[in-house]
Amino acid sequence: MTHGGGVVFKLTSEGPRYLVVEASGTRDRWVFPKGHIESGETAASAALREVGEEAGVRARVVRRLRPVEQKKEGEPISILYYLMAYAGRTTPLDKRRVRWLSFDQALEALDRGKSRRVLRAADRLVSAAIAAEPARYRIGRAAAHVAEWLALGALALLFVAPIPPLAALAALPIGILLSLAMRLLLRPLRGMVAGNDDATLPRGDDRLRVLVGGAQWLTRTDYLGGPIRICAALTVLVPVLAVYWNFTALTLVAALPALAWWKLERRRASLLAYFFSPSGIP
């Protein structure tokens, strides 16, 4: 990464507001605060410094967002953005105009498609944290659930060979039942990562505890839930299929979903540890 940047938000009675600053030397062009990572700095510390210098805002890092590749004066740069919670004012070094905008306003003000994608990722996290999830995210999450149910239903129907056309119509209800069964089977695995419930939060942002609290946040947003349940079902069912079909090669294939399940669980556990980290940065 060559640059660090911050998507800073604060909670208001009218919903979350996002910080944008006027681009250097360009009137009425709005961007997220960002700057070059100096020697000895991390991307997170560079992002915090730039937020203070460009906008006069103190903030607390909540979590990493997606990296962005773009060009500046013809040279390629890599920006690592962080979601940050507003924590007060400080003295800015730059004389730039600053605005706090709603999601829709900020989406319209930003002139780069990549910046808009970063904003959408940040808004999805903040909306889930304050239990005010807009319809645009609920629809996407519902579609993900339907895709999971269809995948699990199709997997269960592999026990019927050949699959009668009428049986295929039962894929969705079978997938729902199998998803519920996987939730019950995987429930004992929750809470295996020790955490710190006393994570320091900015004053007035107590509602964000769900965002940094780990398990509650994962439950609310179902992070990695569908892929984990599908891989777990494959791990359980593929060896059974090997016996059912007397096809020994499937026993070896069963190791692949087991490996994928293990990797997804490690990713989920590392995310739990990340959110439980008092500093908010791994």
N, C-alpha and C positions, 0 to 999 in steps of 0.2 A: 504494500500500500504506500502511496506517495502523499496522500492527503487524508485528513480526518474531518468529519462534518457532524453536525448535530441537528436532529429534528426535535425541537423543544416544544413541549405542550404545557398548558396549565388548564386546570379545571375551573369552569365558571358555571353560573346558574343556567346559562344558555347552552351548555355543552363544552367540550374541549376546544381550545383555541391553539393554533400552531404559529410558531415564530418564523417569519421570513424577513430578510434584510434586502435592501436595495443593492444590486450588484455594483461593484467598484467601477466608477467611471461610466456607468450606463444608467441613464434616467429611466425610471419606471420599469426596470427589469428586476424581478424579485427572485431570490434564491435562498437556499438554506445556508446558514453560516458554515464555512469550511475553510481550511487552509493547509499549507504544507506542513508535513511532519518534520520537526527539527531534529537534529542529532541528539540522541539520548531520550527522545520522547516516544511514547506509545501513541497509537492512533486515537485512543480514548482521551489521553491528556491533551493531545493536539486539538481535538474537537472541543473539549471544554475550554481551552484557552481561546480558540477562535470565537466561540459563542460569547465569551466575556469581552474580547477586544472589538468584535464587529457589532454586537448588539447591546453590550452593557448588561448582560444577563448572567446570573449564577444559576447553575443547573446541576442535577445529579444524574449520572448515567444509570439507565434502567436495564438496557440490553442492546446488543448489536443488531443492526439491521443489515440489509443487503449491501454488498460492495457495488460500486458504479464505475464503469470505464467510460471516459469521454476525453475530448481534446480541449486543451487550453493553449491558445496562441499557436495552434498547429502541433503541439506536443501532446502525446498521450499521457493521461494521468489516471490513477486508481484511487477512488475515494471510498473510505469505509465510514458509513453513517452509523450513528448511535441514536437510539430513542432516549430522550432526556426529559426529566421532570423539572419544571421551573422551581427555583429555590430562592429567588430574590434578585435584587439589582446590584450592579457594580458599575464602576466608571469605564465607559468604552474608550478605546484608543482611536477608533475610526469614527468619522462623522458621517454616519449612514442613517437613512430613514429606516425605521423599524415598524413592522405591523404584526398584530396578532389576529389571525384570520380563522374562520371556521373551515371545516374540511372542504366544503364546496368552494368557498372563496379562495382558499389556498390552491386548490386544484386548478382553478381558472388563472390564478396569478402566476404560477410556475410555468416557465416557457419550455422546459425540457421534458420529454416523455419519461425519461429515466427517473427524474426527480419526482414526477407524479407517481410512479410505481413505488418509490420509497415512501412517499406520503401515504399511499394506500396501505402499505404494510404496517406503518406506524399507527394509522387510524384504526386498523383492525385490532391491534393489540390493546390500544387504549379503550376502544369501545367495549371489548370483551371484559376488560378489567373493571369498568364502572357499571357493568351489567346494563349497558345501553346500546346493545348491538343493533345497528341499522338493518333494514330489510335486505340491503344489497349483500350483506355478509351472511345473514341467515339463509338466504336462498342458495348461496354457494355451499354452505355447510350441509344443507338438506340434500343437495345434489351429490355431495361426497358420500353421505350416508346411503343414498339409494345405490350408488355405484358399489359401495362395500357390500350391501345386501345382495345385489345381483351376482357379484363375484363369489360370495360365500354360497349362495344358492346354486350357482352353476357347479361349484366344487362338490357340493353334497350330491348333486344329480349325477356325478360321475359313477356313483354306485349303481346307477341304472344304465345298463348297456344292452342294446342301444337305447338312447333316451327317447321315449315316446313324445310326440309333439305336445300332447296335453300335459305331460309332466313338466315340460319347459315352462308352462304358464305358472307353475308353482314355485319357480325360482325365487321370486321376491319374498313371499311369506316364509319359505324355508330359510332364506338368507337372514331374515329378521330374527327368526328363532335361533339360528346358529350364532348370530352376532350377540344376542342376549346370553347364550350359553358361554361364549368366549369371554364376555364381560365377567360372568360369575367365576369362571375358571382362573382368570387373570387377576381378580381382585386381591387375592392374598399377596401378590407381588408388589402392591402399592405400598408406599411408605418405607421401602427398604433403604433409602438414602437418608442419612441423618441431615437435619437442617437447623437453621437458626431462625426461630420465630420472632426474634427481636430485631429484625432488620430495620435500620434507620431509614425513615421516610421523610420527605420534605414536609414542613409544617402545613397543615390544612389539606394534605393529600392522603388521608388515612384510607380512603376508598381504594387506593392503589395497593393495599396490602395483598389483595387477591392476585395482583400482577407479579409481585416479588415473593409471594408465599409458596409458590411451587405447586403442591398437589391440587389446591383449589383451582389455580389457573389452568392446570392441565385438564382437570375435570370439565371446566367451563368450555374451553376451546377444543377439547378432544384432540389435543396435539398428538400426532402419530398414532392415534387410537385405531383407526381403520386398518392401516398397514400392519400394525402389530397383531390385530385380531385375525387378519387374513393369513399372515405367516404362521401364527400359532395354530390355526385350523389346518393348514397344510402340513405342519409338523406332526400333528396328531393323526390326520386322515391318510396321508400318503403311505405310511407303513401298513395301515389297515387295507388300503387298496392293493398293496403288493401281495398280501395274503389272500385277499378276495379274488384277485385276478391271477394269482400264482405267477407273478412277474417279478423276479428277484431284482431286476435292474432298478425298479422303483424304490427299493430299499436304499440304494445308493443315492438316488435323486432326493430322498427325504432329507439328506444332510443339507441341501441348499436352502430350503425354507427355514430350517433350524438355524443355520448361520445368519440368514437375513433377520430372523426374529431376534437373535442374540445382539446383532449390530443395532437394530432399532431400539432394543431395550437399553443398550449402553448409551445411545444418543438421548433417550428420554431421561435416563438417570443423570447424565451430564447436564441436561437442562435443569433438572431439579436442583442439582448442586449449584448451578449457576445462579438460579433465582434465590437460593438460600444464602448465597454469599453476601456477607454484610456490605462489602464494597460495591456489589452489583456487577463486578467485572471478574471473570475467571482468572 
